[in-house]
């Protein structure tokens, strides 16, 4: 479904993840958004062309927190990793 630019809504992705945030005029995730993954983790941060791209915070199902810059859904450059045992990299 094609959405108007800047429309902010909650949608389930093809794999069951839940995205809340804006879409561009082509229906791609853009700007600041939140994805709740089916495994219990989440990503809160910037999107561009439907992928995590920019500053963000990723919390995986084990509770490890990654904060930093993302490019095409992957951490890119400097990032901080914090584990449940409070050990920080």
N, CA, C and O atoms as a CHARMM CRD file, in Angstrom:
* protein
*
  356
    1    1 UNK  N      0.84100  -1.17600   0.00000 PROA 1      0.00000
    2    1 UNK  CA     0.00000   0.00000   0.00000 PROA 1      0.00000
    3    1 UNK  C      0.89000   1.24500   0.00000 PROA 1      0.00000
    4    1 UNK  O      1.78400   1.36300   0.83800 PROA 1      0.00000
    5    2 UNK  N      0.66200   2.13800  -0.89600 PROA 2      0.00000
    6    2 UNK  CA     1.41800   3.38500  -0.97800 PROA 2      0.00000
    7    2 UNK  C      0.81000   4.41200  -0.03700 PROA 2      0.00000
    8    2 UNK  O     -0.39600   4.65500  -0.05900 PROA 2      0.00000
    9    3 UNK  N      1.65500   5.00800   0.78400 PROA 3      0.00000
   10    3 UNK  CA     1.19100   5.96900   1.77400 PROA 3      0.00000
   11    3 UNK  C      1.65600   7.36500   1.42100 PROA 3      0.00000
   12    3 UNK  O      2.64100   7.54000   0.70400 PROA 3      0.00000
   13    4 UNK  N      0.94900   8.35200   1.92500 PROA 4      0.00000
   14    4 UNK  CA     1.36800   9.73500   1.73000 PROA 4      0.00000
   15    4 UNK  C      2.64600   9.98500   2.53100 PROA 4      0.00000
   16    4 UNK  O      2.83100   9.41300   3.60600 PROA 4      0.00000
   17    5 UNK  N      3.51500  10.83000   2.01200 PROA 5      0.00000
   18    5 UNK  CA     4.75800  11.14000   2.68600 PROA 5      0.00000
   19    5 UNK  C      4.48700  11.64600   4.09800 PROA 5      0.00000
   20    5 UNK  O      3.61100  12.48200   4.31700 PROA 5      0.00000
   21    6 UNK  N      5.26500  11.11600   5.06100 PROA 6      0.00000
   22    6 UNK  CA     5.14800  11.56000   6.43200 PROA 6      0.00000
   23    6 UNK  C      4.04900  10.89000   7.24100 PROA 6      0.00000
   24    6 UNK  O      3.89200  11.18500   8.42600 PROA 6      0.00000
   25    7 UNK  N      3.29300  10.00300   6.63200 PROA 7      0.00000
   26    7 UNK  CA     2.24200   9.30900   7.36600 PROA 7      0.00000
   27    7 UNK  C      2.88700   8.45200   8.44000 PROA 7      0.00000
   28    7 UNK  O      3.83000   7.70800   8.17100 PROA 7      0.00000
   29    8 UNK  N      2.37900   8.55800   9.64700 PROA 8      0.00000
   30    8 UNK  CA     2.92500   7.84400  10.78700 PROA 8      0.00000
   31    8 UNK  C      1.91300   6.78800  11.19400 PROA 8      0.00000
   32    8 UNK  O      0.79600   7.10800  11.60000 PROA 8      0.00000
   33    9 UNK  N      2.30900   5.53500  11.08500 PROA 9      0.00000
   34    9 UNK  CA     1.37200   4.49500  11.47200 PROA 9      0.00000
   35    9 UNK  C      2.10500   3.24000  11.88900 PROA 9      0.00000
   36    9 UNK  O      3.32100   3.12700  11.73400 PROA 9      0.00000
   37   10 UNK  N      1.35100   2.30800  12.41700 PROA 10     0.00000
   38   10 UNK  CA     1.90200   1.06100  12.90000 PROA 10     0.00000
   39   10 UNK  C      1.51000  -0.03800  11.93000 PROA 10     0.00000
   40   10 UNK  O      0.33400  -0.20100  11.60200 PROA 10     0.00000
   41   11 UNK  N      2.50900  -0.79900  11.46900 PROA 11     0.00000
   42   11 UNK  CA     2.24700  -1.87300  10.52000 PROA 11     0.00000
   43   11 UNK  C      3.08900  -3.08800  10.86000 PROA 11     0.00000
   44   11 UNK  O      4.21800  -2.96000  11.33400 PROA 11     0.00000
   45   12 UNK  N      2.54100  -4.25500  10.61800 PROA 12     0.00000
   46   12 UNK  CA     3.28600  -5.49200  10.76300 PROA 12     0.00000
   47   12 UNK  C      4.03100  -5.74300   9.46000 PROA 12     0.00000
   48   12 UNK  O      3.45600  -5.63500   8.37700 PROA 12     0.00000
   49   13 UNK  N      5.32800  -6.08100   9.56900 PROA 13     0.00000
   50   13 UNK  CA     6.11800  -6.36200   8.37400 PROA 13     0.00000
   51   13 UNK  C      5.84900  -7.78500   7.90000 PROA 13     0.00000
   52   13 UNK  O      5.12700  -8.53500   8.55800 PROA 13     0.00000
   53   14 UNK  N      6.42500  -8.15700   6.76300 PROA 14     0.00000
   54   14 UNK  CA     6.21300  -9.48400   6.19100 PROA 14     0.00000
   55   14 UNK  C      6.61600 -10.61000   7.14000 PROA 14     0.00000
   56   14 UNK  O      6.01600 -11.68400   7.11900 PROA 14     0.00000
   57   15 UNK  N      7.63400 -10.36600   7.97600 PROA 15     0.00000
   58   15 UNK  CA     8.09900 -11.42500   8.87600 PROA 15     0.00000
   59   15 UNK  C      7.46300 -11.34100  10.26800 PROA 15     0.00000
   60   15 UNK  O      7.86000 -12.08100  11.16700 PROA 15     0.00000
   61   16 UNK  N      6.48900 -10.45700  10.45700 PROA 16     0.00000
   62   16 UNK  CA     5.78200 -10.36700  11.72300 PROA 16     0.00000
   63   16 UNK  C      6.28400  -9.29100  12.66400 PROA 16     0.00000
   64   16 UNK  O      5.66900  -9.05500  13.70400 PROA 16     0.00000
   65   17 UNK  N      7.40700  -8.61800  12.32400 PROA 17     0.00000
   66   17 UNK  CA     7.88400  -7.51200  13.14700 PROA 17     0.00000
   67   17 UNK  C      6.86700  -6.37500  13.08700 PROA 17     0.00000
   68   17 UNK  O      6.12300  -6.25300  12.11400 PROA 17     0.00000
   69   18 UNK  N      6.83800  -5.54700  14.12600 PROA 18     0.00000
   70   18 UNK  CA     5.88700  -4.44100  14.18200 PROA 18     0.00000
   71   18 UNK  C      6.62900  -3.11700  14.09800 PROA 18     0.00000
   72   18 UNK  O      7.44200  -2.80900  14.96900 PROA 18     0.00000
   73   19 UNK  N      6.36200  -2.33500  13.06800 PROA 19     0.00000
   74   19 UNK  CA     7.00800  -1.03600  12.84300 PROA 19     0.00000
   75   19 UNK  C      6.03400   0.08300  13.14800 PROA 19     0.00000
   76   19 UNK  O      4.88100   0.05500  12.71900 PROA 19     0.00000
   77   20 UNK  N      6.51100   1.07100  13.89600 PROA 20     0.00000
   78   20 UNK  CA     5.75000   2.29100  14.14400 PROA 20     0.00000
   79   20 UNK  C      6.62300   3.46000  13.73400 PROA 20     0.00000
   80   20 UNK  O      7.72300   3.62800  14.26100 PROA 20     0.00000
   81   21 UNK  N      6.15600   4.25500  12.81800 PROA 21     0.00000
   82   21 UNK  CA     6.92600   5.39800  12.36700 PROA 21     0.00000
   83   21 UNK  C      6.46600   5.89500  11.01500 PROA 21     0.00000
   84   21 UNK  O      5.48500   5.40000  10.45900 PROA 21     0.00000
   85   22 UNK  N      7.18100   6.88100  10.48600 PROA 22     0.00000
   86   22 UNK  CA     6.78600   7.48900   9.21700 PROA 22     0.00000
   87   22 UNK  C      7.24800   6.67200   8.00100 PROA 22     0.00000
   88   22 UNK  O      8.17000   5.86000   8.07400 PROA 22     0.00000
   89   23 UNK  N      6.57200   6.92600   6.90500 PROA 23     0.00000
   90   23 UNK  CA     6.89000   6.33200   5.60400 PROA 23     0.00000
   91   23 UNK  C      7.07500   7.45900   4.60100 PROA 23     0.00000
   92   23 UNK  O      6.50100   8.53800   4.75100 PROA 23     0.00000
   93   24 UNK  N      7.87700   7.20300   3.58000 PROA 24     0.00000
   94   24 UNK  CA     7.99900   8.19500   2.51000 PROA 24     0.00000
   95   24 UNK  C      6.88300   7.97400   1.49000 PROA 24     0.00000
   96   24 UNK  O      6.03200   7.10600   1.68200 PROA 24     0.00000
   97   25 UNK  N      6.88300   8.74200   0.42600 PROA 25     0.00000
   98   25 UNK  CA     5.80300   8.66700  -0.57200 PROA 25     0.00000
   99   25 UNK  C      5.80100   7.35500  -1.34500 PROA 25     0.00000
  100   25 UNK  O      4.82300   7.03900  -2.02200 PROA 25     0.00000
  101   26 UNK  N      6.88400   6.58600  -1.25200 PROA 26     0.00000
  102   26 UNK  CA     6.93700   5.27500  -1.90500 PROA 26     0.00000
  103   26 UNK  C      6.56100   4.14500  -0.95000 PROA 26     0.00000
  104   26 UNK  O      6.62700   2.97200  -1.31700 PROA 26     0.00000
  105   27 UNK  N      6.16500   4.49600   0.27900 PROA 27     0.00000
  106   27 UNK  CA     5.78500   3.48100   1.25200 PROA 27     0.00000
  107   27 UNK  C      6.95600   2.85000   1.97300 PROA 27     0.00000
  108   27 UNK  O      6.80600   1.78700   2.57600 PROA 27     0.00000
  109   28 UNK  N      8.13600   3.48600   1.92500 PROA 28     0.00000
  110   28 UNK  CA     9.32400   2.96700   2.59500 PROA 28     0.00000
  111   28 UNK  C      9.50100   3.65200   3.94400 PROA 28     0.00000
  112   28 UNK  O      9.21200   4.84000   4.08800 PROA 28     0.00000
  113   29 UNK  N      9.98000   2.89300   4.93500 PROA 29     0.00000
  114   29 UNK  CA    10.22800   3.47500   6.24900 PROA 29     0.00000
  115   29 UNK  C     11.28800   4.56300   6.13100 PROA 29     0.00000
  116   29 UNK  O     12.28600   4.39800   5.43000 PROA 29     0.00000
  117   30 UNK  N     11.06100   5.67900   6.82600 PROA 30     0.00000
  118   30 UNK  CA    12.00200   6.79900   6.80200 PROA 30     0.00000
  119   30 UNK  C     11.86200   7.59100   8.09200 PROA 30     0.00000
  120   30 UNK  O     10.81800   7.54500   8.74400 PROA 30     0.00000
  121   31 UNK  N     12.92000   8.32300   8.46500 PROA 31     0.00000
  122   31 UNK  CA    12.85300   9.13200   9.67700 PROA 31     0.00000
  123   31 UNK  C     13.00300   8.28300  10.92600 PROA 31     0.00000
  124   31 UNK  O     13.52400   7.16900  10.86900 PROA 31     0.00000
  125   32 UNK  N     12.54700   8.80900  12.05000 PROA 32     0.00000
  126   32 UNK  CA    12.66600   8.12700  13.33600 PROA 32     0.00000
  127   32 UNK  C     11.53500   7.12600  13.50800 PROA 32     0.00000
  128   32 UNK  O     10.36000   7.48300  13.42600 PROA 32     0.00000
  129   33 UNK  N     11.89900   5.85600  13.74800 PROA 33     0.00000
  130   33 UNK  CA    10.88800   4.82300  13.90000 PROA 33     0.00000
  131   33 UNK  C     11.29100   3.78100  14.92600 PROA 33     0.00000
  132   33 UNK  O     12.40500   3.79500  15.45000 PROA 33     0.00000
  133   34 UNK  N     10.36500   2.88300  15.20000 PROA 34     0.00000
  134   34 UNK  CA    10.55700   1.82400  16.18900 PROA 34     0.00000
  135   34 UNK  C     10.08700   0.50300  15.59300 PROA 34     0.00000
  136   34 UNK  O      8.98000   0.41500  15.06300 PROA 34     0.00000
  137   35 UNK  N     10.93600  -0.53100  15.68000 PROA 35     0.00000
  138   35 UNK  CA    10.55300  -1.87500  15.24400 PROA 35     0.00000
  139   35 UNK  C     10.64500  -2.81000  16.44100 PROA 35     0.00000
  140   35 UNK  O     11.68700  -2.90700  17.08800 PROA 35     0.00000
  141   36 UNK  N      9.54700  -3.49300  16.72600 PROA 36     0.00000
  142   36 UNK  CA     9.54000  -4.56800  17.72000 PROA 36     0.00000
  143   36 UNK  C      9.66500  -5.87100  16.94100 PROA 36     0.00000
  144   36 UNK  O      8.79600  -6.20800  16.13700 PROA 36     0.00000
  145   37 UNK  N     10.75700  -6.60500  17.18600 PROA 37     0.00000
  146   37 UNK  CA    11.00000  -7.85700  16.47900 PROA 37     0.00000
  147   37 UNK  C     10.21500  -8.99700  17.12300 PROA 37     0.00000
  148   37 UNK  O      9.92200  -8.96300  18.31800 PROA 37     0.00000
  149   38 UNK  N      9.88600  -9.98700  16.33600 PROA 38     0.00000
  150   38 UNK  CA     9.12300 -11.12900  16.83800 PROA 38     0.00000
  151   38 UNK  C      9.89400 -11.91100  17.89600 PROA 38     0.00000
  152   38 UNK  O      9.28400 -12.62900  18.68800 PROA 38     0.00000
  153   39 UNK  N     11.22200 -11.78700  17.92700 PROA 39     0.00000
  154   39 UNK  CA    12.02200 -12.51500  18.92200 PROA 39     0.00000
  155   39 UNK  C     12.11800 -11.78400  20.25800 PROA 39     0.00000
  156   39 UNK  O     12.75600 -12.28200  21.18600 PROA 39     0.00000
  157   40 UNK  N     11.49000 -10.60400  20.37200 PROA 40     0.00000
  158   40 UNK  CA    11.49200  -9.85800  21.61500 PROA 40     0.00000
  159   40 UNK  C     12.42400  -8.65700  21.63100 PROA 40     0.00000
  160   40 UNK  O     12.32900  -7.82700  22.53600 PROA 40     0.00000
  161   41 UNK  N     13.31500  -8.54100  20.66700 PROA 41     0.00000
  162   41 UNK  CA    14.20700  -7.39500  20.58700 PROA 41     0.00000
  163   41 UNK  C     13.52400  -6.21400  19.92400 PROA 41     0.00000
  164   41 UNK  O     12.38100  -6.31100  19.47800 PROA 41     0.00000
  165   42 UNK  N     14.24500  -5.08300  19.86400 PROA 42     0.00000
  166   42 UNK  CA    13.68900  -3.92700  19.17100 PROA 42     0.00000
  167   42 UNK  C     14.80600  -3.01800  18.65700 PROA 42     0.00000
  168   42 UNK  O     15.94500  -3.08700  19.11700 PROA 42     0.00000
  169   43 UNK  N     14.45500  -2.17500  17.70400 PROA 43     0.00000
  170   43 UNK  CA    15.33600  -1.13400  17.17100 PROA 43     0.00000
  171   43 UNK  C     14.57700   0.17900  17.24500 PROA 43     0.00000
  172   43 UNK  O     13.43800   0.27900  16.79100 PROA 43     0.00000
  173   44 UNK  N     15.22100   1.18200  17.82300 PROA 44     0.00000
  174   44 UNK  CA    14.66700   2.53300  17.86000 PROA 44     0.00000
  175   44 UNK  C     15.70100   3.44600  17.24000 PROA 44     0.00000
  176   44 UNK  O     16.80900   3.57700  17.76200 PROA 44     0.00000
  177   45 UNK  N     15.35500   4.07700  16.13800 PROA 45     0.00000
  178   45 UNK  CA    16.31700   4.94500  15.49000 PROA 45     0.00000
  179   45 UNK  C     15.86400   5.39800  14.11800 PROA 45     0.00000
  180   45 UNK  O     14.68600   5.34000  13.76800 PROA 45     0.00000
  181   46 UNK  N     16.83900   5.84800  13.36300 PROA 46     0.00000
  182   46 UNK  CA    16.56700   6.43000  12.05400 PROA 46     0.00000
  183   46 UNK  C     16.49100   5.36600  10.96500 PROA 46     0.00000
  184   46 UNK  O     17.19700   4.35800  10.99300 PROA 46     0.00000
  185   47 UNK  N     15.60700   5.63200  10.00600 PROA 47     0.00000
  186   47 UNK  CA    15.44000   4.77900   8.83800 PROA 47     0.00000
  187   47 UNK  C     15.61900   5.61600   7.57800 PROA 47     0.00000
  188   47 UNK  O     15.31100   6.80700   7.55500 PROA 47     0.00000
  189   48 UNK  N     16.11800   4.97500   6.54500 PROA 48     0.00000
  190   48 UNK  CA    16.21600   5.58600   5.22300 PROA 48     0.00000
  191   48 UNK  C     16.01800   4.48500   4.20000 PROA 48     0.00000
  192   48 UNK  O     16.67300   3.44600   4.27600 PROA 48     0.00000
  193   49 UNK  N     15.14200   4.69400   3.26300 PROA 49     0.00000
  194   49 UNK  CA    14.86100   3.70700   2.21200 PROA 49     0.00000
  195   49 UNK  C     14.54100   2.33100   2.78600 PROA 49     0.00000
  196   49 UNK  O     14.98800   1.31400   2.25500 PROA 49     0.00000
  197   50 UNK  N     13.76900   2.29800   3.86800 PROA 50     0.00000
  198   50 UNK  CA    13.22300   1.07900   4.45900 PROA 50     0.00000
  199   50 UNK  C     14.20600   0.26700   5.30300 PROA 50     0.00000
  200   50 UNK  O     13.88300  -0.85200   5.70200 PROA 50     0.00000
  201   51 UNK  N     15.41000   0.80600   5.58900 PROA 51     0.00000
  202   51 UNK  CA    16.38500   0.09700   6.43000 PROA 51     0.00000
  203   51 UNK  C     16.88800   1.01000   7.54200 PROA 51     0.00000
  204   51 UNK  O     16.81800   2.23400   7.43300 PROA 51     0.00000
  205   52 UNK  N     17.39900   0.39900   8.61900 PROA 52     0.00000
  206   52 UNK  CA    18.01900   1.16400   9.69500 PROA 52     0.00000
  207   52 UNK  C     19.23800   1.87200   9.12400 PROA 52     0.00000
  208   52 UNK  O     20.15700   1.23600   8.60800 PROA 52     0.00000
  209   53 UNK  N     19.23300   3.20400   9.22500 PROA 53     0.00000
  210   53 UNK  CA    20.30200   3.99100   8.60700 PROA 53     0.00000
  211   53 UNK  C     20.39100   5.32700   9.34300 PROA 53     0.00000
  212   53 UNK  O     19.50900   6.17700   9.22100 PROA 53     0.00000
  213   54 UNK  N     21.46400   5.49700  10.10500 PROA 54     0.00000
  214   54 UNK  CA    21.62400   6.69500  10.92400 PROA 54     0.00000
  215   54 UNK  C     21.83000   6.27600  12.36900 PROA 54     0.00000
  216   54 UNK  O     22.25300   5.15100  12.63500 PROA 54     0.00000
  217   55 UNK  N     21.53600   7.16600  13.30100 PROA 55     0.00000
  218   55 UNK  CA    21.71600   6.86600  14.72100 PROA 55     0.00000
  219   55 UNK  C     20.57800   5.98100  15.22300 PROA 55     0.00000
  220   55 UNK  O     19.41400   6.16600  14.86700 PROA 55     0.00000
  221   56 UNK  N     20.95400   5.00500  16.06900 PROA 56     0.00000
  222   56 UNK  CA    19.92000   4.13000  16.59300 PROA 56     0.00000
  223   56 UNK  C     20.37600   3.29900  17.76900 PROA 56     0.00000
  224   56 UNK  O     21.54800   3.28900  18.14700 PROA 56     0.00000
  225   57 UNK  N     19.40500   2.60100  18.33400 PROA 57     0.00000
  226   57 UNK  CA    19.63400   1.71700  19.47400 PROA 57     0.00000
  227   57 UNK  C     18.97400   0.38400  19.14800 PROA 57     0.00000
  228   57 UNK  O     17.78000   0.32700  18.85300 PROA 57     0.00000
  229   58 UNK  N     19.75900  -0.68400  19.20500 PROA 58     0.00000
  230   58 UNK  CA    19.27600  -2.03000  18.94700 PROA 58     0.00000
  231   58 UNK  C     19.39800  -2.83000  20.22900 PROA 58     0.00000
  232   58 UNK  O     20.47600  -2.89200  20.82100 PROA 58     0.00000
  233   59 UNK  N     18.30500  -3.44300  20.66600 PROA 59     0.00000
  234   59 UNK  CA    18.31300  -4.32500  21.83000 PROA 59     0.00000
  235   59 UNK  C     17.92700  -5.70900  21.32400 PROA 59     0.00000
  236   59 UNK  O     16.82600  -5.90000  20.80700 PROA 59     0.00000
  237   60 UNK  N     18.84500  -6.68800  21.47400 PROA 60     0.00000
  238   60 UNK  CA    18.53900  -8.02000  20.96800 PROA 60     0.00000
  239   60 UNK  C     17.76300  -8.83300  21.99100 PROA 60     0.00000
  240   60 UNK  O     17.54100  -8.37200  23.11000 PROA 60     0.00000
  241   61 UNK  N     17.35200 -10.02600  21.62100 PROA 61     0.00000
  242   61 UNK  CA    16.49400 -10.84400  22.48700 PROA 61     0.00000
  243   61 UNK  C     17.16100 -11.22700  23.79700 PROA 61     0.00000
  244   61 UNK  O     16.47500 -11.53500  24.77100 PROA 61     0.00000
  245   62 UNK  N     18.49800 -11.21400  23.83600 PROA 62     0.00000
  246   62 UNK  CA    19.21800 -11.51700  25.07200 PROA 62     0.00000
  247   62 UNK  C     19.33900 -10.29700  25.97600 PROA 62     0.00000
  248   62 UNK  O     19.78600 -10.41800  27.11600 PROA 62     0.00000
  249   63 UNK  N     18.94800  -9.12900  25.48700 PROA 63     0.00000
  250   63 UNK  CA    19.01200  -7.91000  26.26700 PROA 63     0.00000
  251   63 UNK  C     20.27100  -7.09100  26.05900 PROA 63     0.00000
  252   63 UNK  O     20.44600  -6.06000  26.71000 PROA 63     0.00000
  253   64 UNK  N     21.15400  -7.52500  25.16400 PROA 64     0.00000
  254   64 UNK  CA    22.34500  -6.74500  24.84800 PROA 64     0.00000
  255   64 UNK  C     21.92900  -5.50600  24.06800 PROA 64     0.00000
  256   64 UNK  O     21.12600  -5.58300  23.13800 PROA 64     0.00000
  257   65 UNK  N     22.48700  -4.36100  24.45800 PROA 65     0.00000
  258   65 UNK  CA    22.11800  -3.07900  23.85500 PROA 65     0.00000
  259   65 UNK  C     23.26800  -2.57500  22.99800 PROA 65     0.00000
  260   65 UNK  O     24.40800  -2.51300  23.45800 PROA 65     0.00000
  261   66 UNK  N     22.97600  -2.21900  21.77400 PROA 66     0.00000
  262   66 UNK  CA    23.93900  -1.62700  20.85900 PROA 66     0.00000
  263   66 UNK  C     23.45500  -0.21800  20.52300 PROA 66     0.00000
  264   66 UNK  O     22.32300  -0.04600  20.07100 PROA 66     0.00000
  265   67 UNK  N     24.29100   0.77600  20.73900 PROA 67     0.00000
  266   67 UNK  CA    23.94800   2.15900  20.42100 PROA 67     0.00000
  267   67 UNK  C     25.02800   2.70800  19.51300 PROA 67     0.00000
  268   67 UNK  O     26.21400   2.62100  19.83000 PROA 67     0.00000
  269   68 UNK  N     24.62700   3.27100  18.38800 PROA 68     0.00000
  270   68 UNK  CA    25.60900   3.82700  17.46800 PROA 68     0.00000
  271   68 UNK  C     24.99600   4.18000  16.13800 PROA 68     0.00000
  272   68 UNK  O     23.80000   4.44500  16.02400 PROA 68     0.00000
  273   69 UNK  N     25.84200   4.17700  15.14400 PROA 69     0.00000
  274   69 UNK  CA    25.44000   4.52300  13.79000 PROA 69     0.00000
  275   69 UNK  C     25.18100   3.25000  12.98400 PROA 69     0.00000
  276   69 UNK  O     25.96100   2.29900  13.02600 PROA 69     0.00000
  277   70 UNK  N     24.06500   3.25700  12.24700 PROA 70     0.00000
  278   70 UNK  CA    23.69400   2.11600  11.41700 PROA 70     0.00000
  279   70 UNK  C     23.72400   2.53100   9.95100 PROA 70     0.00000
  280   70 UNK  O     23.40500   3.66800   9.60100 PROA 70     0.00000
  281   71 UNK  N     24.11400   1.58500   9.10500 PROA 71     0.00000
  282   71 UNK  CA    24.10400   1.79900   7.66400 PROA 71     0.00000
  283   71 UNK  C     23.56500   0.52200   7.02600 PROA 71     0.00000
  284   71 UNK  O     24.13000  -0.55600   7.20800 PROA 71     0.00000
  285   72 UNK  N     22.48200   0.64800   6.28600 PROA 72     0.00000
  286   72 UNK  CA    21.86600  -0.49700   5.61000 PROA 72     0.00000
  287   72 UNK  C     21.62000  -1.66400   6.56000 PROA 72     0.00000
  288   72 UNK  O     21.96100  -2.80700   6.25400 PROA 72     0.00000
  289   73 UNK  N     21.02700  -1.36900   7.71400 PROA 73     0.00000
  290   73 UNK  CA    20.64500  -2.35200   8.73900 PROA 73     0.00000
  291   73 UNK  C     21.79300  -2.91300   9.56600 PROA 73     0.00000
  292   73 UNK  O     21.55600  -3.77800  10.40800 PROA 73     0.00000
  293   74 UNK  N     23.02200  -2.46100   9.36600 PROA 74     0.00000
  294   74 UNK  CA    24.16900  -2.96000  10.11600 PROA 74     0.00000
  295   74 UNK  C     24.83100  -1.83600  10.89800 PROA 74     0.00000
  296   74 UNK  O     24.85000  -0.68800  10.45600 PROA 74     0.00000
  297   75 UNK  N     25.38000  -2.17800  12.07800 PROA 75     0.00000
  298   75 UNK  CA    26.17900  -1.19700  12.80400 PROA 75     0.00000
  299   75 UNK  C     27.32300  -0.75500  11.93200 PROA 75     0.00000
  300   75 UNK  O     27.91000  -1.56400  11.21400 PROA 75     0.00000
  301   76 UNK  N     27.64900   0.53000  11.98600 PROA 76     0.00000
  302   76 UNK  CA    28.68800   1.08400  11.12400 PROA 76     0.00000
  303   76 UNK  C     29.48900   2.09900  11.92500 PROA 76     0.00000
  304   76 UNK  O     28.93200   3.08400  12.40900 PROA 76     0.00000
  305   77 UNK  N     30.78800   1.87100  12.06800 PROA 77     0.00000
  306   77 UNK  CA    31.62000   2.81400  12.80800 PROA 77     0.00000
  307   77 UNK  C     31.58200   2.53100  14.29600 PROA 77     0.00000
  308   77 UNK  O     31.39100   1.39100  14.71800 PROA 77     0.00000
  309   78 UNK  N     31.76500   3.57800  15.09000 PROA 78     0.00000
  310   78 UNK  CA    31.80600   3.43100  16.54300 PROA 78     0.00000
  311   78 UNK  C     30.42000   3.11700  17.09500 PROA 78     0.00000
  312   78 UNK  O     29.40800   3.65500  16.64800 PROA 78     0.00000
  313   79 UNK  N     30.41400   2.22100  18.09100 PROA 79     0.00000
  314   79 UNK  CA    29.16800   1.85700  18.76000 PROA 79     0.00000
  315   79 UNK  C     29.49000   1.43600  20.18600 PROA 79     0.00000
  316   79 UNK  O     30.62600   1.07900  20.50000 PROA 79     0.00000
  317   80 UNK  N     28.49200   1.48000  21.03100 PROA 80     0.00000
  318   80 UNK  CA    28.61600   1.00900  22.40700 PROA 80     0.00000
  319   80 UNK  C     27.77400  -0.24700  22.54900 PROA 80     0.00000
  320   80 UNK  O     26.62200  -0.28800  22.11600 PROA 80     0.00000
  321   81 UNK  N     28.35700  -1.27400  23.16100 PROA 81     0.00000
  322   81 UNK  CA    27.64400  -2.50800  23.44600 PROA 81     0.00000
  323   81 UNK  C     27.56800  -2.66400  24.95800 PROA 81     0.00000
  324   81 UNK  O     28.59300  -2.62300  25.63900 PROA 81     0.00000
  325   82 UNK  N     26.36900  -2.84200  25.48500 PROA 82     0.00000
  326   82 UNK  CA    26.17900  -3.05000  26.91700 PROA 82     0.00000
  327   82 UNK  C     25.42700  -4.35900  27.11200 PROA 82     0.00000
  328   82 UNK  O     24.34800  -4.56300  26.55600 PROA 82     0.00000
  329   83 UNK  N     26.01700  -5.24300  27.91300 PROA 83     0.00000
  330   83 UNK  CA    25.39800  -6.54300  28.18300 PROA 83     0.00000
  331   83 UNK  C     24.61000  -6.50600  29.48500 PROA 83     0.00000
  332   83 UNK  O     24.75000  -5.57700  30.28100 PROA 83     0.00000
  333   84 UNK  N     23.79200  -7.51000  29.69100 PROA 84     0.00000
  334   84 UNK  CA    22.97700  -7.58200  30.90700 PROA 84     0.00000
  335   84 UNK  C     23.81600  -7.58600  32.17400 PROA 84     0.00000
  336   84 UNK  O     23.36500  -7.11300  33.21700 PROA 84     0.00000
  337   85 UNK  N     25.03800  -8.11800  32.09700 PROA 85     0.00000
  338   85 UNK  CA    25.90500  -8.13900  33.27200 PROA 85     0.00000
  339   85 UNK  C     26.56700  -6.77600  33.49800 PROA 85     0.00000
  340   85 UNK  O     27.46500  -6.64500  34.33000 PROA 85     0.00000
  341   86 UNK  N     26.11400  -5.76400  32.75000 PROA 86     0.00000
  342   86 UNK  CA    26.57400  -4.37400  32.82900 PROA 86     0.00000
  343   86 UNK  C     27.97000  -4.17300  32.23700 PROA 86     0.00000
  344   86 UNK  O     28.51700  -3.07400  32.32500 PROA 86     0.00000
  345   87 UNK  N     28.55400  -5.20900  31.63700 PROA 87     0.00000
  346   87 UNK  CA    29.84500  -5.04800  30.97800 PROA 87     0.00000
  347   87 UNK  C     29.63200  -4.22800  29.71100 PROA 87     0.00000
  348   87 UNK  O     28.73000  -4.50800  28.92100 PROA 87     0.00000
  349   88 UNK  N     30.46900  -3.21800  29.52900 PROA 88     0.00000
  350   88 UNK  CA    30.30800  -2.31500  28.38500 PROA 88     0.00000
  351   88 UNK  C     31.56300  -2.33400  27.52300 PROA 88     0.00000
  352   88 UNK  O     32.68100  -2.26800  28.03400 PROA 88     0.00000
  353   89 UNK  N     31.36500  -2.42400  26.20300 PROA 89     0.00000
  354   89 UNK  CA    32.46500  -2.41300  25.24200 PROA 89     0.00000
  355   89 UNK  C     32.50500  -1.06700  24.55400 PROA 89     0.00000
  356   89 UNK  O     33.36000  -0.83700  23.69900 PROA 89     0.00000
